[in-house]
Amino acid sequence: MEDPFSGLADRYNSTGTILHQVIRYELVDRGISEHLPGPPARVVDVGGGAGQQAIPLSRKGHEVTILDPSPKMLAEARRRLAREDAGVRRRVRLIEGTGELSHETLDGETFDAALCHGVLMYLEDPQPMIRALSALVHPGGMVSILTKNAAALAFRPALEGRYGDALSSLGADRDRGRLGVVTRGDTVEELSRSFEEAGLEMERWYGVRVFTDHLGERMPGTELPEVLELEWEAGRTDPYRSVARLIHLVGRKGPIQERFARN
Ligand SMILES: C[S@@+](CC[C@H](N)C(=O)[O-])C[C@H]1O[C@@H](n2cnc3c(N)ncnc32)[C@H](O)[C@@H]1O
């Protein structure tokens, strides 16, 4: 299988300690924790990459499967896991494969939760992935998606003083991200419809990075706890959450809707 992320893996994996990534992982972790049972819950992280979100879940006692098509990202996950204690290592399983074919790759196995963070923006059509995520959870299980907010693309360039770029981002559905590639955004409204079509009931959505998205490579300072509280509260409050760079949606599969997910 061709590695879809090999050209971006090193750069992406090296950004984990900059402020905007720290905020992303912490806020998404808080969001997930509001909906996830356990520990130990059984979680599959589709496109889980180097384990940035999955390894902290394993540290909390959850059992996590990282499913990713990129051997390079999985190799980095293996390296990071080697630094963890035996319990954390034991609770993480790494499997090579794409989300869309996960049902076959995982032999129909189902989970308490399926996560898919920072992946939909690389896919032209999000619907097959959302259906696959729904099929990965049992009735009552949760699906968590994090992706780029198409409704607010002009904010980053405008706040960075790139007014021409901001102007052309108004009404666009994609832009060039920090890794240098053009990726797609989605809206909460479109994704809610996709959830419904896949048999998932939308439980809650959060905005991620309302006030700090334009800070580039800035590292966290002593203000981090305050920034995190500000971003967490704003990300759950209208109208602030609607202009966040990323949207985090959590859905739940209902028992009656299970038949939709199989179609
Ligand atoms: C930006 S990284 C995000 C990694 C991790 N989820 C995170 O939040 O840090 C995108 C990941 O999606 C994976 N990916 C790309 N296409 C995919 C697909 N069709 N199915 C599953 N994963 C995919 C890439 O290999 C890469 O590891």
Ligand as a Chemical Component Dictionary entry (heavy atoms), coordinates in Angstrom:
data_LIG
# 
_chem_comp.id                   LIG 
_chem_comp.type                 NON-POLYMER 
_chem_comp.pdbx_formal_charge   0 
_chem_comp.three_letter_code    LIG 
# 
loop_
_chem_comp_atom.comp_id 
_chem_comp_atom.atom_id 
_chem_comp_atom.alt_atom_id 
_chem_comp_atom.type_symbol 
_chem_comp_atom.charge 
_chem_comp_atom.model_Cartn_x 
_chem_comp_atom.model_Cartn_y 
_chem_comp_atom.model_Cartn_z 
_chem_comp_atom.pdbx_ordinal 
LIG C1  C1  C 0  -2.612 14.925 10.343 1  
LIG S1  S1  S 1  -2.365 13.243 10.718 2  
LIG C2  C2  C 0  -3.368 13.110 12.185 3  
LIG C3  C3  C 0  -2.852 12.071 13.124 4  
LIG C4  C4  C 0  -3.626 11.955 14.443 5  
LIG N1  N1  N 0  -4.997 11.525 14.229 6  
LIG C5  C5  C 0  -3.596 13.260 15.206 7  
LIG O1  O1  O 0  -4.674 13.810 15.466 8  
LIG O2  O2  O -1 -2.518 13.704 15.531 9  
LIG C6  C6  C 0  -3.362 12.433 9.489  10 
LIG C7  C7  C 0  -3.303 10.921 9.555  11 
LIG O3  O3  O 0  -4.333 10.380 8.715  12 
LIG C8  C8  C 0  -3.844 9.220  8.108  13 
LIG N2  N2  N 0  -4.719 8.914  6.949  14 
LIG C9  C9  C 0  -4.698 9.459  5.718  15 
LIG N3  N3  N 0  -5.658 8.893  4.942  16 
LIG C10 C10 C 0  -6.295 7.975  5.725  17 
LIG C11 C11 C 0  -7.370 7.050  5.516  18 
LIG N4  N4  N 0  -7.981 6.961  4.338  19 
LIG N5  N5  N 0  -7.736 6.248  6.529  20 
LIG C12 C12 C 0  -7.119 6.337  7.749  21 
LIG N6  N6  N 0  -6.106 7.192  7.991  22 
LIG C13 C13 C 0  -5.696 8.003  7.004  23 
LIG C14 C14 C 0  -2.410 9.584  7.772  24 
LIG O4  O4  O 0  -1.611 8.450  7.499  25 
LIG C15 C15 C 0  -1.990 10.337 9.028  26 
LIG O5  O5  O 0  -1.427 9.483  9.990  27 
# 
loop_
_chem_comp_bond.comp_id 
_chem_comp_bond.atom_id_1 
_chem_comp_bond.atom_id_2 
_chem_comp_bond.value_order 
_chem_comp_bond.pdbx_ordinal 
LIG C1  S1  SING 1  
LIG S1  C2  SING 2  
LIG S1  C6  SING 3  
LIG C2  C3  SING 4  
LIG C3  C4  SING 5  
LIG C4  N1  SING 6  
LIG C4  C5  SING 7  
LIG C5  O1  DOUB 8  
LIG C5  O2  SING 9  
LIG C6  C7  SING 10 
LIG C7  O3  SING 11 
LIG C7  C15 SING 12 
LIG O3  C8  SING 13 
LIG C8  N2  SING 14 
LIG C8  C14 SING 15 
LIG N2  C9  SING 16 
LIG N2  C13 SING 17 
LIG C9  N3  DOUB 18 
LIG N3  C10 SING 19 
LIG C10 C11 SING 20 
LIG C10 C13 DOUB 21 
LIG C11 N4  SING 22 
LIG C11 N5  DOUB 23 
LIG N5  C12 SING 24 
LIG C12 N6  DOUB 25 
LIG N6  C13 SING 26 
LIG C14 O4  SING 27 
LIG C14 C15 SING 28 
LIG C15 O5  SING 29 
# 
